[in-house]
Amino acid sequence: MKKIAQKFDEICAKAEAFNKENKTDRFYKIYEQRKRFVTMGLYDSVTKKYATFDTVNLTGNFRYDNHTVPQELYDMERLVKYA
């Protein structure tokens, strides 16, 4: 979970840098925490696209492989990269 949070922070830093560079509020950070579960995401206000990752997916018998990055984080990177 720590690696996912660090990767999400890196993506948000890139999005904020894009916003500052272009002097817009194109990207919005989505972060919501309810009890033990966290929802992280990024919203693109121009294309109206978003990518979210819920930690609910990590509960139960699911074994998280900490060597792989979830697909949702790649989708967030793609939003910023192709803006």
GULUM-942915 format. One record per residue: chain; x, y, z of N, C-alpha, C, O in turn; residue number from 1; residue in one letter. Coordinates in nm, 4 decimals, always signed. Example, Ala and Ser with C-alpha at 12.3 -4.5 7.8 and 13.67 -1.06 7.14 Angstrom:
<recs>
A, +1.3190, -0.5690, +0.7800, +1.2300, -0.4500, +0.7800, +1.3200, -0.3300, +0.7800, +1.4236, -0.3319, +0.8465, 1, A $
A, +1.2850, -0.2250, +0.7080, +1.3670, -0.1060, +0.7140, +1.2900, +0.0030, +0.7870, +1.3409, +0.1138, +0.8039, 2, S $
</recs>
This chain:
<recs>
A, +0.0825, -0.1194, +0.0000, +0.0000, +0.0000, +0.0000, +0.0867, +0.1254, +0.0000, +0.0508, +0.2266, -0.0602, 1, M $
A, +0.2003, +0.1182, +0.0675, +0.2891, +0.2341, +0.0748, +0.3437, +0.2703, -0.0637, +0.3540, +0.3880, -0.0982, 2, K $
A, +0.3783, +0.1685, -0.1423, +0.4304, +0.1945, -0.2768, +0.3229, +0.2550, -0.3673, +0.3520, +0.3401, -0.4513, 3, K $
A, +0.1994, +0.2104, -0.3492, +0.0889, +0.2652, -0.4280, +0.0687, +0.4121, -0.3937, +0.0486, +0.4946, -0.4828, 4, I $
A, +0.0740, +0.4452, -0.2650, +0.0571, +0.5841, -0.2219, +0.1705, +0.6721, -0.2738, +0.1470, +0.7858, -0.3145, 5, A $
A, +0.2930, +0.6204, -0.2727, +0.4058, +0.6978, -0.3244, +0.3916, +0.7223, -0.4742, +0.4169, +0.8327, -0.5224, 6, Q $
A, +0.3513, +0.6195, -0.5468, +0.3321, +0.6340, -0.6912, +0.2204, +0.7343, -0.7212, +0.2315, +0.8146, -0.8139, 7, K $
A, +0.1129, +0.7291, -0.6422, +0.0023, +0.8237, -0.6602, +0.0499, +0.9668, -0.6337, +0.0121, +1.0588, -0.7061, 8, F $
A, +0.1319, +0.9859, -0.5314, +0.1852, +1.1191, -0.5024, +0.2731, +1.1702, -0.6154, +0.2705, +1.2892, -0.6466, 9, D $
A, +0.3513, +1.0815, -0.6775, +0.4347, +1.1213, -0.7910, +0.3479, +1.1667, -0.9088, +0.3774, +1.2670, -0.9738, 10, E $
A, +0.2426, +1.0930, -0.9347, +0.1526, +1.1279, -1.0450, +0.0850, +1.2618, -1.0181, +0.0715, +1.3443, -1.1085, 11, I $
A, +0.0426, +1.2833, -0.8938, -0.0218, +1.4105, -0.8585, +0.0757, +1.5269, -0.8699, +0.0366, +1.6373, -0.9078, 12, C $
A, +0.2018, +1.5030, -0.8375, +0.3027, +1.6079, -0.8516, +0.3206, +1.6455, -0.9990, +0.3360, +1.7632, -1.0317, 13, A $
A, +0.3186, +1.5460, -1.0871, +0.3281, +1.5745, -1.2311, +0.2065, +1.6532, -1.2792, +0.2194, +1.7450, -1.3602, 14, K $
A, +0.0889, +1.6171, -1.2293, -0.0336, +1.6871, -1.2684, -0.0315, +1.8312, -1.2186, -0.0716, +1.9223, -1.2911, 15, A $
A, +0.0146, +1.8527, -1.0960, +0.0236, +1.9893, -1.0423, +0.1258, +2.0712, -1.1193, +0.1055, +2.1903, -1.1425, 16, E $
A, +0.2354, +2.0080, -1.1588, +0.3359, +2.0784, -1.2390, +0.2768, +2.1185, -1.3739, +0.3034, +2.2283, -1.4227, 17, A $
A, +0.1977, +2.0313, -1.4338, +0.1312, +2.0641, -1.5603, +0.0361, +2.1813, -1.5413, +0.0308, +2.2717, -1.6247, 18, F $
A, -0.0394, +2.1798, -1.4309, -0.1330, +2.2893, -1.4033, -0.0594, +2.4214, -1.3870, -0.1041, +2.5236, -1.4391, 19, N $
A, +0.0528, +2.4210, -1.3154, +0.1290, +2.5443, -1.2943, +0.1930, +2.5928, -1.4227, +0.1955, +2.7127, -1.4508, 20, K $
A, +0.2452, +2.4983, -1.5011, +0.3140, +2.5341, -1.6245, +0.2180, +2.5996, -1.7237, +0.2540, +2.6968, -1.7902, 21, E $
A, +0.0978, +2.5473, -1.7336, -0.0002, +2.5993, -1.8281, -0.0989, +2.6972, -1.7665, -0.1883, +2.7470, -1.8351, 22, N $
A, -0.0833, +2.7250, -1.6376, -0.1682, +2.8199, -1.5644, -0.3160, +2.7857, -1.5789, -0.3989, +2.8719, -1.6082, 23, K $
A, -0.3472, +2.6579, -1.5577, -0.4851, +2.6101, -1.5644, -0.5145, +2.5229, -1.4434, -0.4249, +2.4901, -1.3656, 24, T $
A, -0.6392, +2.4864, -1.4287, -0.6805, +2.3883, -1.3283, -0.7382, +2.2679, -1.4002, -0.8519, +2.2274, -1.3757, 25, D $
A, -0.6594, +2.2124, -1.4880, -0.7081, +2.1012, -1.5703, -0.7236, +1.9723, -1.4898, -0.8240, +1.9024, -1.5039, 26, R $
A, -0.6257, +1.9404, -1.4062, -0.6275, +1.8152, -1.3317, -0.6672, +1.8383, -1.1864, -0.6210, +1.9322, -1.1216, 27, F $
A, -0.7534, +1.7511, -1.1375, -0.7969, +1.7560, -0.9986, -0.7640, +1.6237, -0.9311, -0.7853, +1.5160, -0.9868, 28, Y $
A, -0.7128, +1.6347, -0.8125, -0.6786, +1.5166, -0.7336, -0.8037, +1.4684, -0.6597, -0.8746, +1.5479, -0.5979, 29, K $
A, -0.8297, +1.3388, -0.6667, -0.9410, +1.2779, -0.5949, -0.8814, +1.1938, -0.4833, -0.8041, +1.1015, -0.5090, 30, I $
A, -0.9171, +1.2254, -0.3600, -0.8679, +1.1471, -0.2461, -0.9764, +1.1469, -0.1395, -1.0131, +1.2516, -0.0864, 31, Y $
A, -1.0266, +1.0297, -0.1094, -1.1320, +1.0166, -0.0092, -1.0995, +0.8968, +0.0792, -1.0624, +0.7899, +0.0306, 32, E $
A, -1.1139, +0.9166, +0.2085, -1.0855, +0.8092, +0.3031, -1.2064, +0.7866, +0.3924, -1.2570, +0.8792, +0.4559, 33, Q $
A, -1.2517, +0.6622, +0.3960, -1.3633, +0.6218, +0.4818, -1.3194, +0.5004, +0.5614, -1.2975, +0.3922, +0.5069, 34, R $
A, -1.3073, +0.5207, +0.6898, -1.2600, +0.4152, +0.7800, -1.1263, +0.3622, +0.7303, -1.0280, +0.4363, +0.7299, 35, K $
A, -1.1197, +0.2367, +0.6884, -0.9934, +0.1775, +0.6447, -0.9721, +0.1862, +0.4949, -0.8631, +0.1543, +0.4474, 36, R $
A, -1.0716, +0.2278, +0.4193, -1.0632, +0.2238, +0.2749, -1.0353, +0.3621, +0.2165, -1.0858, +0.4633, +0.2651, 37, F $
A, -0.9546, +0.3638, +0.1124, -0.9139, +0.4891, +0.0495, -0.9455, +0.4821, -0.0993, -0.9251, +0.3790, -0.1635, 38, V $
A, -0.9951, +0.5924, -0.1529, -1.0155, +0.6070, -0.2962, -0.9212, +0.7154, -0.3455, -0.9249, +0.8287, -0.2975, 39, T $
A, -0.8364, +0.6800, -0.4418, -0.7410, +0.7741, -0.4997, -0.7712, +0.7875, -0.6478, -0.8066, +0.6897, -0.7137, 40, M $
A, -0.7575, +0.9073, -0.6995, -0.7846, +0.9233, -0.8412, -0.7398, +1.0567, -0.8952, -0.6923, +1.1434, -0.8218, 41, G $
A, -0.7558, +1.0713, -1.0252, -0.7197, +1.1928, -1.0962, -0.8284, +1.2207, -1.1994, -0.8715, +1.1305, -1.2712, 42, L $
A, -0.8727, +1.3473, -1.2065, -0.9790, +1.3879, -1.2980, -0.9253, +1.4924, -1.3942, -0.8617, +1.5893, -1.3526, 43, Y $
A, -0.9508, +1.4727, -1.5225, -0.9125, +1.5673, -1.6266, -1.0374, +1.6452, -1.6658, -1.1305, +1.5888, -1.7234, 44, D $
A, -1.0398, +1.7744, -1.6350, -1.1599, +1.8550, -1.6569, -1.1802, +1.8943, -1.8028, -1.2887, +1.9402, -1.8386, 45, S $
A, -1.0810, +1.8782, -1.8866, -1.0956, +1.9153, -2.0268, -1.1574, +1.7999, -2.1062, -1.2537, +1.8191, -2.1804, 46, V $
A, -1.1016, +1.6812, -2.0898, -1.1536, +1.5657, -2.1637, -1.2639, +1.4939, -2.0877, -1.3269, +1.4026, -2.1410, 47, T $
A, -1.2878, +1.5349, -1.9628, -1.3903, +1.4753, -1.8760, -1.3630, +1.3271, -1.8488, -1.4562, +1.2478, -1.8356, 48, K $
A, -1.2355, +1.2905, -1.8406, -1.1976, +1.1526, -1.8112, -1.1379, +1.1465, -1.6716, -1.0844, +1.2448, -1.6205, 49, K $
A, -1.1483, +1.0301, -1.6119, -1.0906, +1.0118, -1.4791, -1.0437, +0.8678, -1.4629, -1.0863, +0.7775, -1.5349, 50, Y $
A, -0.9539, +0.8493, -1.3653, -0.9065, +0.7160, -1.3288, -0.9022, +0.7113, -1.1764, -0.8464, +0.8006, -1.1125, 51, A $
A, -0.9611, +0.6071, -1.1187, -0.9630, +0.5935, -0.9733, -0.9132, +0.4559, -0.9331, -0.9230, +0.3593, -1.0088, 52, T $
A, -0.8599, +0.4494, -0.8123, -0.8156, +0.3237, -0.7538, -0.8726, +0.3156, -0.6135, -0.8526, +0.4061, -0.5325, 53, F $
A, -0.9435, +0.2072, -0.5846, -1.0032, +0.1853, -0.4533, -0.9246, +0.0783, -0.3790, -0.8918, -0.0260, -0.4354, 54, D $
A, -0.8948, +0.1043, -0.2535, -0.8258, +0.0030, -0.1739, -0.9199, -0.1054, -0.1267, -0.8761, -0.2019, -0.0641, 55, T $
A, -1.0487, -0.0920, -0.1553, -1.1432, -0.1998, -0.1260, -1.1011, -0.3240, -0.2045, -1.1250, -0.4368, -0.1612, 56, V $
A, -1.0386, -0.3022, -0.3198, -0.9925, -0.4135, -0.4024, -0.8854, -0.4962, -0.3326, -0.8599, -0.6095, -0.3734, 57, N $
A, -0.8223, -0.4432, -0.2294, -0.7125, -0.5124, -0.1620, -0.7578, -0.5882, -0.0385, -0.6738, -0.6411, +0.0343, 58, L $
A, -0.8859, -0.5954, -0.0128, -0.9347, -0.6616, +0.1081, -0.9690, -0.8073, +0.0801, -0.9718, -0.8513, -0.0348, 59, T $
A, -0.9946, -0.8798, +0.1857, -1.0345, -1.0201, +0.1717, -0.9161, -1.1099, +0.1450, -0.8084, -1.0894, +0.2009, 60, G $
A, -0.9346, -1.2081, +0.0610, -0.8305, -1.3063, +0.0322, -0.7389, -1.2645, -0.0817, -0.6529, -1.3419, -0.1236, 61, N $
A, -0.7564, -1.1432, -0.1321, -0.6733, -1.0951, -0.2418, -0.5307, -1.0748, -0.1925, -0.5087, -1.0061, -0.0928, 62, F $
A, -0.4356, -1.1329, -0.2603, -0.2940, -1.1167, -0.2270, -0.2338, -1.0140, -0.3214, -0.2222, -1.0379, -0.4416, 63, R $
A, -0.1962, -0.9010, -0.2669, -0.1404, -0.7925, -0.3473, +0.0058, -0.8217, -0.3762, +0.0847, -0.8438, -0.2843, 64, Y $
A, +0.0412, -0.8219, -0.5021, +0.1796, -0.8405, -0.5437, +0.2454, -0.7036, -0.5447, +0.2153, -0.6202, -0.6301, 65, D $
A, +0.3353, -0.6806, -0.4496, +0.3940, -0.5466, -0.4370, +0.5013, -0.5184, -0.5418, +0.5619, -0.4113, -0.5393, 66, N $
A, +0.5262, -0.6113, -0.6336, +0.6213, -0.5867, -0.7411, +0.5534, -0.5298, -0.8654, +0.6205, -0.4844, -0.9580, 67, H $
A, +0.4219, -0.5324, -0.8671, +0.3490, -0.4794, -0.9822, +0.2728, -0.3536, -0.9411, +0.2358, -0.3356, -0.8250, 68, T $
A, +0.2510, -0.2687, -1.0386, +0.1753, -0.1453, -1.0171, +0.0358, -0.1673, -1.0751, +0.0237, -0.2177, -1.1868, 69, V $
A, -0.0692, -0.1310, -1.0027, -0.2050, -0.1510, -1.0552, -0.2290, -0.0739, -1.1852, -0.1718, +0.0328, -1.2072, 70, P $
A, -0.3131, -0.1291, -1.2688, -0.3444, -0.0697, -1.3993, -0.4017, +0.0710, -1.3861, -0.3787, +0.1551, -1.4730, 71, Q $
A, -0.4756, +0.0977, -1.2791, -0.5369, +0.2291, -1.2614, -0.4321, +0.3390, -1.2496, -0.4547, +0.4506, -1.2963, 72, E $
A, -0.3186, +0.3097, -1.1883, -0.2132, +0.4104, -1.1770, -0.1490, +0.4381, -1.3125, -0.1101, +0.5515, -1.3407, 73, L $
A, -0.1380, +0.3364, -1.3959, -0.0901, +0.3593, -1.5324, -0.1891, +0.4467, -1.6096, -0.1483, +0.5315, -1.6890, 74, Y $
A, -0.3180, +0.4263, -1.5867, -0.4191, +0.5097, -1.6523, -0.4065, +0.6552, -1.6088, -0.4227, +0.7459, -1.6905, 75, D $
A, -0.3778, +0.6783, -1.4808, -0.3587, +0.8151, -1.4314, -0.2374, +0.8795, -1.4966, -0.2422, +0.9960, -1.5361, 76, M $
A, -0.1280, +0.8035, -1.5079, -0.0079, +0.8559, -1.5738, -0.0370, +0.8915, -1.7191, +0.0107, +0.9930, -1.7698, 77, E $
A, -0.1149, +0.8082, -1.7848, -0.1495, +0.8311, -1.9245, -0.2314, +0.9580, -1.9421, -0.2156, +1.0287, -2.0416, 78, R $
A, -0.3199, +0.9881, -1.8452, -0.3986, +1.1114, -1.8520, -0.3072, +1.2337, -1.8538, -0.3266, +1.3264, -1.9324, 79, L $
A, -0.2077, +1.2320, -1.7662, -0.1163, +1.3470, -1.7573, -0.0215, +1.3506, -1.8766, +0.0072, +1.4575, -1.9304, 80, V $
A, +0.0265, +1.2348, -1.9173, +0.1259, +1.2289, -2.0247, +0.0706, +1.2779, -2.1581, +0.1396, +1.3486, -2.2315, 81, K $
A, -0.0530, +1.2410, -2.1901, -0.1103, +1.2778, -2.3185, -0.2013, +1.3994, -2.3113, -0.2889, +1.4160, -2.3961, 82, Y $
A, -0.1822, +1.4837, -2.2124, -0.2635, +1.6053, -2.1999, -0.2169, +1.7112, -2.2972, -0.2733, +1.8205, -2.3013, 83, A $
</recs>
